[in-house]
Amino acid sequence: MERVKPPRSVFINYPLGHPCGKPFDAPLQSHILRDTLNFFSTATVPGQIQDLPYQWEKDFSWDNYFRDIREMVEEEGGQVQEWKPKGKSL
């Protein structure tokens, strides 16, 4: 996220498509939204990124996530595009 250089941002280590947790989990979504808005209203440094402390319920690994995506695409007969950020591992 630092490479994008947002004015201010929060990061939550959840799977793609789940920036606020599981669907219909209103209490958790409210906490995440409240923490995000609180950070935006108090951040004083441009480019500041706040990691939110929430953890995905199950063990979550980006490596496993991308492996599962690759398997699904290959099962459907598609091609997986190779991409990794330069100098960083996921």
Buried (B, 14 or more C-beta within 10 A) or exposed (E): EEEEEEEBBBEBEBEEEEEBBEEEBEEBBEBBEEBBEEBBEEBEEEEBBBEBEBEBEEEEEEEEEBEEEEEEEEEEEEEEEEEEEEEEEE
